[in-house]
Amino acid sequence: MDPVQRRAAVALVEAARIALPRAKEDPRGRFSRTLFPAHLDAAQARELVAHPPRSDEDLPIAVG
């Protein structure tokens, strides 16, 4: 992405209502990070768009 596209993508992520999912057994979301390791919270999503990892770096989530 060029800088203009990246700023637009960051603005989109900031405007979105991104939240970790919650299991019905965990209504407060205390264990959301453990139960949903492949999901991002709002801060992580913004950071990923603003500063994406290089091809030789890991993603900030558990995959597979």
C-alpha distances in whole Angstrom, upper triangle without the diagonal:
4,6,8,6,6,9,10,9,11,14,14,15,17,19,20,23,22,25,26,29,32,35,38,40,38,38,37,34,35,34,31,29,32,32,29,27,24,23,21,22,20,20,19,16,15,15,13,10,10,11,10,13,13,15,18,18,19,18,20,22,25,24,27
4,6,5,6,9,10,11,12,14,15,17,18,20,21,25,24,27,29,31,35,38,41,43,41,40,39,36,37,37,34,32,35,35,32,30,27,26,23,24,22,21,21,18,16,16,15,12,11,12,13,15,15,17,20,20,22,21,22,25,28,27,30
4,5,5,6,9,10,10,12,14,15,16,18,20,23,23,26,28,31,34,37,40,42,40,39,37,35,36,36,33,31,34,35,31,30,27,26,23,23,21,20,19,17,15,15,15,11,10,11,13,16,16,19,22,21,23,21,22,25,28,28,31
4,5,5,6,9,10,11,12,14,15,17,19,22,22,26,28,31,34,37,40,42,40,39,37,35,37,37,33,32,35,36,32,31,28,26,24,24,21,20,20,18,15,16,16,13,11,14,15,19,19,22,25,24,25,23,24,26,30,29,33
4,5,5,6,9,10,10,12,14,15,17,20,20,23,25,28,31,35,37,40,37,36,35,33,35,34,31,30,33,33,29,28,25,23,21,22,19,19,19,16,14,15,14,10,10,13,13,17,18,20,23,22,23,21,22,24,27,26,30
4,5,5,6,8,10,11,12,14,15,19,18,21,23,26,29,32,35,37,35,34,33,30,32,32,28,27,30,30,27,25,23,21,18,19,16,16,15,13,11,11,11,7,7,9,10,14,15,18,21,19,20,18,19,21,24,24,27
4,5,5,6,9,10,10,12,14,18,18,21,23,26,29,33,36,38,35,34,32,30,32,32,29,27,31,31,28,27,25,22,19,19,16,15,16,14,11,12,12,9,8,11,13,17,18,21,24,22,23,20,20,23,26,27,30
4,5,5,6,9,10,11,12,16,16,20,23,25,29,32,34,37,34,33,32,30,32,32,29,28,31,31,27,27,24,22,19,19,16,16,17,14,11,14,14,10,10,14,15,18,20,22,25,24,24,21,22,23,27,27,30
4,5,5,6,9,10,11,14,14,17,20,22,26,29,31,34,31,30,29,27,29,29,25,24,27,27,24,23,21,18,16,16,13,14,14,11,9,11,11,7,8,11,12,16,18,20,23,21,21,18,18,20,23,23,26
4,5,5,6,9,10,13,13,16,18,21,24,28,30,33,30,29,27,25,27,27,24,23,26,26,23,22,20,18,14,14,11,11,11,9,6,8,9,6,6,10,11,15,18,20,23,20,20,17,17,19,22,23,26
4,5,5,6,9,12,13,16,19,22,25,28,31,33,30,29,28,26,28,28,25,24,28,28,25,24,23,20,17,15,12,12,14,11,9,12,13,10,10,14,15,19,21,24,26,24,24,21,20,22,25,26,29
4,5,5,6,10,11,14,17,20,23,26,28,31,29,27,26,24,27,27,24,23,27,26,23,23,21,18,15,14,11,13,14,11,9,13,13,10,11,15,15,19,22,24,26,24,23,20,20,20,24,24,27
4,5,5,8,8,11,14,17,20,23,26,28,26,24,23,21,23,23,20,19,23,23,19,19,17,14,11,11,8,9,10,7,6,10,10,8,10,13,13,17,20,22,24,22,21,17,16,17,20,21,24
4,6,8,8,12,15,18,20,24,26,28,26,24,23,21,23,24,21,20,24,24,21,21,20,16,13,11,7,9,11,9,7,10,12,10,11,14,16,19,22,24,27,24,23,20,18,19,23,24,27
4,7,9,12,16,18,21,24,26,29,26,24,23,22,24,25,22,22,26,25,22,23,21,18,15,13,10,12,14,12,10,14,15,13,14,18,19,22,25,27,30,27,26,22,21,22,25,26,29
4,6,9,13,14,18,21,23,25,23,21,21,19,22,22,19,19,23,22,19,20,18,15,13,11,8,11,13,10,10,14,14,13,15,18,18,21,25,26,28,26,24,21,19,19,22,23,26
4,6,10,12,14,18,19,22,20,18,17,16,19,19,16,17,21,20,17,19,17,14,12,10,8,11,13,11,12,15,16,15,17,20,20,23,26,28,30,27,25,21,19,19,22,23,25
4,7,9,12,16,18,20,18,17,16,14,16,17,13,14,17,17,14,15,14,10,8,6,5,9,10,8,10,13,13,13,15,18,18,20,24,25,27,24,21,18,16,15,18,19,22
4,6,9,13,15,17,14,13,12,10,13,13,10,11,14,14,11,13,13,9,7,5,6,9,10,10,12,14,15,16,18,20,19,21,25,26,27,24,22,18,15,14,17,18,21
4,7,10,13,14,12,12,11,8,10,10,6,7,11,10,8,9,10,6,6,5,8,11,11,11,14,15,15,17,19,20,20,21,24,25,26,23,20,17,14,12,14,16,18
4,7,10,12,10,10,10,8,11,10,6,9,11,9,7,10,11,8,9,9,12,15,14,14,17,19,18,20,22,24,23,24,27,28,29,26,22,19,17,14,15,16,18
4,6,8,6,6,7,5,8,8,6,9,11,8,8,12,13,11,12,12,14,17,17,17,20,22,22,23,26,27,26,27,30,31,31,28,25,22,19,17,17,19,20
4,5,5,6,9,7,10,9,7,11,11,8,9,13,14,13,15,15,18,20,20,20,23,25,24,26,29,30,29,29,32,33,33,30,27,24,21,18,18,19,20
4,5,6,9,9,12,11,11,14,14,11,13,17,18,17,19,18,21,23,23,24,26,28,28,30,32,33,32,33,36,36,37,34,30,27,25,22,22,23,23
4,6,9,9,10,10,11,14,13,11,13,17,19,18,20,19,22,25,24,25,28,29,29,31,34,34,33,34,37,37,37,34,31,28,25,23,22,24,23
4,6,5,7,7,8,11,11,10,12,15,17,16,17,17,19,21,21,22,25,26,27,29,31,31,31,31,35,35,35,32,29,26,23,21,20,22,23
4,6,8,9,9,13,14,12,14,17,19,17,18,16,18,21,21,22,25,26,27,28,30,32,31,32,36,36,37,34,30,27,24,22,23,24,25
4,6,8,9,12,13,13,14,17,19,17,17,15,17,19,20,21,23,24,25,27,29,30,30,31,34,35,36,32,29,26,23,21,22,24,26
4,5,5,8,10,9,10,13,15,13,13,12,14,16,16,18,20,21,22,24,26,27,27,27,31,32,32,29,25,22,19,17,18,21,22
4,6,8,9,10,11,13,16,14,15,13,16,17,17,19,22,22,23,25,27,27,27,28,31,32,32,28,25,23,19,18,18,21,22
4,6,5,6,8,10,13,12,14,13,16,17,17,19,22,22,22,25,27,27,26,26,29,30,30,26,23,21,17,15,15,18,19
4,5,5,6,8,10,9,10,10,13,15,14,16,19,19,19,22,24,24,23,24,27,28,28,24,21,18,15,13,13,16,17
4,6,5,6,9,8,9,9,13,13,12,14,17,17,17,20,22,21,21,21,24,25,24,21,18,15,12,10,10,13,15
4,6,6,9,10,12,13,16,17,15,17,20,20,20,23,25,24,23,22,25,26,25,22,18,16,14,11,10,13,14
4,6,9,9,12,13,17,18,17,18,21,21,21,23,26,26,24,24,27,27,27,24,20,18,15,12,11,13,14
4,6,6,9,11,14,16,14,15,18,19,17,20,23,22,21,21,24,24,24,21,18,15,13,10,9,11,12
4,6,8,10,14,15,12,13,17,17,15,18,21,20,18,18,21,21,21,18,14,12,10,6,5,8,10
4,7,10,13,15,12,12,16,15,13,16,19,18,16,16,19,18,19,16,13,10,9,5,5,6,8
4,7,10,12,9,9,13,14,12,14,17,17,16,16,19,20,21,18,15,11,9,7,8,10,12
4,7,8,6,6,9,10,9,12,14,14,14,15,18,19,20,17,14,11,8,7,10,12,15
4,6,5,6,9,10,11,12,14,15,15,17,20,22,23,20,17,14,11,10,13,15,18
4,6,5,6,9,10,11,12,14,15,17,21,23,24,21,19,15,13,13,16,18,21
4,5,5,6,9,10,10,12,13,15,19,21,22,19,17,14,11,13,16,19,22
4,5,5,6,9,10,10,11,12,16,18,19,15,14,10,8,9,13,15,19
4,5,5,6,9,10,10,12,16,18,19,16,14,11,9,10,14,15,19
4,5,5,6,8,10,13,16,18,20,17,16,13,12,14,17,19,22
4,5,5,6,7,10,13,16,17,14,14,11,10,12,16,18,22
4,6,5,5,7,11,13,15,12,11,8,8,10,14,15,19
4,6,6,9,12,14,17,14,14,12,12,14,17,18,21
4,6,10,12,15,17,15,16,13,13,16,20,20,24
4,6,9,12,14,12,13,11,11,15,18,19,23
4,7,9,11,9,10,9,10,13,16,16,20
4,7,8,6,7,7,9,12,14,15,18
4,5,5,8,9,12,15,17,16,19
4,6,8,9,13,15,16,15,18
4,7,10,13,15,16,15,18
4,7,9,12,13,13,16
4,6,8,9,10,13
4,5,8,8,12
4,7,9,13
4,6,10
4,7
4
